[in-house]
Amino acid sequence: MPVSTRSQVSADRNDRPPPPSSLGQEASSNPVHATAILRNPHHGLKEKMRALTLFYEQHKQHLASSHDPSKRPDALAPAAHRPIVELTESNRKKNEENSQVEEEEEEEEEEEEEAEALDLPMKENIIVLPSPSKAAARTNHHVVFPRGGAAKENPRIAVYSCPKKPPPPPPPTTVARKLSMGGLGTQSEGRVTRTKNATATAATANAAMENGEIGGGSSRIMVYVRLRPMSKKEKDGGSRSCVRIVNKKDVYLTEFASETDYLRLKRVRGRHFSFDASFPDSTTQQEVYATTTADLVEGVLQGRNGSVFCYGATGAGKTYTMLGTMENPGVMVLAIKDLFFKIRQRSYDGNHSVQLSYLEVYNETVRDLLSPGRPLVLREDKQGIVAAGLTQYRAYSTDEVMKLLQQGNQNRTTEPTRVNETSSRSHAILQVVAEYKVRQSGNVVTRAGKLSLIDLAGSERALATDQRTQRSLEGANINRSLLALSSCINALVEGKKHIPYRNSKLTQLLKDSLGGPCNTVMIANISPCSLSFGETQNTLHWADRAKEIRTKACGANEEAIKMPESETDQAKLVLELQKENSELRQQLVRNQQKLLTVQAQSLAANSSPAPPAAPSPLLSPPCSIQRKPKCNILAGNCFHTPESRRKPANNDAFVCELQKKVKALETEIEKMKKEHILQLKQKDEFIRELINKKSLKPKEGGERIITRASLRKGERDEMAKGELKSPGHRFLSPVPTVKKRSFWDITTGNSPSALAINGRKTRSHVTAETPRAPSMLLQLAYDSFWFVFLLGPHIANHFISAGIRSSES
Ligand SMILES: Nc1ncnc2c1ncn2[C@@H]1O[C@H](COP(=O)(O)OP(=O)(O)OP(=O)(O)O)[C@@H](O)[C@H]1O
């Protein structure tokens, strides 16, 4: 469509009135005129805008004069003006749009100026606004003058209300995340009191659900902010509060203008953020727990995963929020108490089990806080990222968990820094897995929910903390992992396909919480101190960004096992399962033996001196041995092959390669072992279920019960003697029970059964102790070691290979 310019329109007006339709129509109806328009070189936006503005002004004048008949131009020449009015009407919208564009340009210029004065995160915050709603967001831009103290203190301070981001588009379906799970009310022992704030937040969350913000195929990360009180030191130092929380939701951040910075006296720095809830410095630990985590605990009992992590600068109150003090316990403690309280409320049959692990990521190494030892390796399996060899404690009571927590915290790395006397130098992750078995229409349904409670190390600048080497190194690693975390947050928010979880151990461990099927809560801790303005602003920026992350739909982790109807089928199933169990156990023992052999070989390789450069014919083994290809589990190539003898200089590389292979095998065996243990556990549970069900059923006269006893002569005799007492006995496995402990548990003493806590063994330690099988394995390891050590690796390896061949045959 041809575009009218100011010159052309004025020419039209001067020469002759345009026809009464529109300019386009006019152009098309008059080919000469249209050619003139097309040839007009001034088809620029500004020209068009000016022309339209002119018309608009004329139209306004015309309207004004229409009220005053004496000034009406059309009183003299009505036909000449009508077309112009019509033209203006049809283009008014365009005109308005263009003037808006102009306004936007002006605003952008203003913003650029403003941005110059602001820090990078603030710039980012402006830049990230979704473009379609840019104009709408701008309409919210307004200046709020602080009330009360801040205004009195410095009349130049003003708080800018940052443009509010529009809510993300609603997902297609409804609620996946249940945020308000019935009134928690006041509980006697769990001591969870739902406060006004919590109720209000739940209401907000429900409203968010209704708006489609939460729910559907995914759920949004819930982001909360907690402001800590000003410390005495800060008060004494004359610091002022730069944070104000309004309506338990909005956070106003103000930077006090420096009196000496004359160039920027008029510049105003400040921001407004809005979160799911914001806690002022007077908020109690109970309130924080009830609002942020109580619902997640309920979800965990229903088989859903939940994560809570505290993020913030050093000394902002993360550890206080997560752990708290003896008088004011934090989220971890309150969550565990609540979990046990709820379990006791609904589990009369002991069908619940709670397992606990506690680890830290320090300087990019993962450590077990409950049984410290060598660093743990992260591995990805069906359940997500797991730390191989991490101790899982079975806990039976809150007290037990508290002791474990205390023990773990003693092992946690903390150091005094300039900012915080007890600064956590590591990220700590407490994981609680609650498993619950219920009967549903003839099936046994197992639900398992995992709650991860994460206390991150402080985000900080090197100068803010310490310059000493060790602290700097820690700081660098902390920042590295937090940088990786922010990259992941960015990638998730931008909906990128690749999320760089692998950049750090922390992000690997948080993978489930950030992008997996999990209900996630982030608590951003901030300090009110004006000296920490930069850190606070940074924390709020990331918290604001995290609001946009959507995790996957979090369904319940359920597993159902179908119960056969008839007793014959049940007995058959039991026998089948027992057979499978025994096979799995045998396989496990075989794998453990293989592992031991490999370790013995590796030990021998490490301890043996480097082979001589040119082996003496006297010392060299017989030709048959030397030439014989190795056919052991190391594929016959990695343990003193002829090649390795020829290249003694490569001995180190060879040992390294060998160690790598051993590690790979260990990992594989560990994986298999875990799977086997899991299967065995499930089957054992199922057998127990069947037996329980059977024992509860009243025996009817003449009914034939198929039991193992009825199938085996010896047990029939026992039964005749009346020695077969429990129904469980009938289903005893024909294979002696092998203790369900891992190799590492046996050799390293990492197992709960091997480790006494404070000289006292937990119930799980006692129940787990069945020493026969492990001692046999230990004996084997011991024998293998001495065997290899005394005979030398060459000969020992030959024997070991021969042994394995014969055992396999
Ligand atoms: N809400 C609060 N109420 C009272 N005191 C608090 C609160 N939050 C933090 N504190 C106090 O502030 C100090 C620093 O808190 P904390 O150790 O929890 O910080 P942090 O964020 O974990 O620091 P770092 O990252 O260095 O470990 C502590 O003395 C703590 O008791």
The ligand as an SDF file (V2000), in Angstrom:
LIG
                    3D

 31 33  0  0  0  0  0  0  0  0999 V2000
   16.9640  -14.7480   60.4900 N   0  0  0  0  0  0  0  0  0  0  0  0
   17.9710  -14.5880   61.3320 C   0  0  0  0  0  0  0  0  0  0  0  0
   17.7400  -14.2790   62.5990 N   0  0  0  0  0  0  0  0  0  0  0  0
   18.7480  -14.1230   63.4600 C   0  0  0  0  0  0  0  0  0  0  0  0
   20.0450  -14.2840   63.1480 N   0  0  0  0  0  0  0  0  0  0  0  0
   20.3490  -14.6120   61.9030 C   0  0  0  0  0  0  0  0  0  0  0  0
   19.3320  -14.7890   60.9270 C   0  0  0  0  0  0  0  0  0  0  0  0
   19.9320  -15.0950   59.7670 N   0  0  0  0  0  0  0  0  0  0  0  0
   21.2490  -15.1210   60.0040 C   0  0  0  0  0  0  0  0  0  0  0  0
   21.5100  -14.8360   61.2710 N   0  0  0  0  0  0  0  0  0  0  0  0
   22.8330  -14.7530   61.8690 C   0  0  0  0  0  0  0  0  0  0  0  0
   23.7280  -14.2300   60.9080 O   0  0  0  0  0  0  0  0  0  0  0  0
   24.9900  -14.8740   60.9520 C   0  0  0  0  0  0  0  0  0  0  0  0
   25.3600  -15.4280   59.5940 C   0  0  0  0  0  0  0  0  0  0  0  0
   24.4030  -16.3740   59.1990 O   0  0  0  0  0  0  0  0  0  0  0  0
   24.7610  -17.7320   58.4700 P   0  0  0  0  0  0  0  0  0  0  0  0
   25.9570  -18.3680   59.0490 O   0  0  0  0  0  0  0  0  0  0  0  0
   23.5340  -18.5260   58.4350 O   0  0  0  0  0  0  0  0  0  0  0  0
   25.1400  -17.1690   57.0360 O   0  0  0  0  0  0  0  0  0  0  0  0
   25.4190  -17.9790   55.7230 P   0  0  0  0  0  0  0  0  0  0  0  0
   24.6340  -17.3660   54.6570 O   0  0  0  0  0  0  0  0  0  0  0  0
   25.2170  -19.4230   55.9340 O   0  0  0  0  0  0  0  0  0  0  0  0
   26.9400  -17.6760   55.4770 O   0  0  0  0  0  0  0  0  0  0  0  0
   28.0330  -18.5940   54.7550 P   0  0  0  0  0  0  0  0  0  0  0  0
   27.6350  -18.6990   53.3490 O   0  0  0  0  0  0  0  0  0  0  0  0
   29.3130  -17.8540   54.9250 O   0  0  0  0  0  0  0  0  0  0  0  0
   28.0180  -19.8890   55.4600 O   0  0  0  0  0  0  0  0  0  0  0  0
   24.8660  -15.9580   61.9970 C   0  0  0  0  0  0  0  0  0  0  0  0
   25.4300  -15.4950   63.1630 O   0  0  0  0  0  0  0  0  0  0  0  0
   23.3980  -16.1400   62.2010 C   0  0  0  0  0  0  0  0  0  0  0  0
   23.0650  -16.5310   63.4930 O   0  0  0  0  0  0  0  0  0  0  0  0
  1  2  1  0
  2  3  1  0
  2  7  2  0
  3  4  2  0
  4  5  1  0
  5  6  2  0
  6  7  1  0
  6 10  1  0
  7  8  1  0
  8  9  2  0
  9 10  1  0
 10 11  1  0
 11 12  1  0
 11 30  1  0
 12 13  1  0
 13 14  1  0
 13 28  1  0
 14 15  1  0
 15 16  1  0
 16 17  2  0
 16 18  1  0
 16 19  1  0
 19 20  1  0
 20 21  2  0
 20 22  1  0
 20 23  1  0
 23 24  1  0
 24 25  2  0
 24 26  1  0
 24 27  1  0
 28 29  1  0
 28 30  1  0
 30 31  1  0
M  END
$$$$
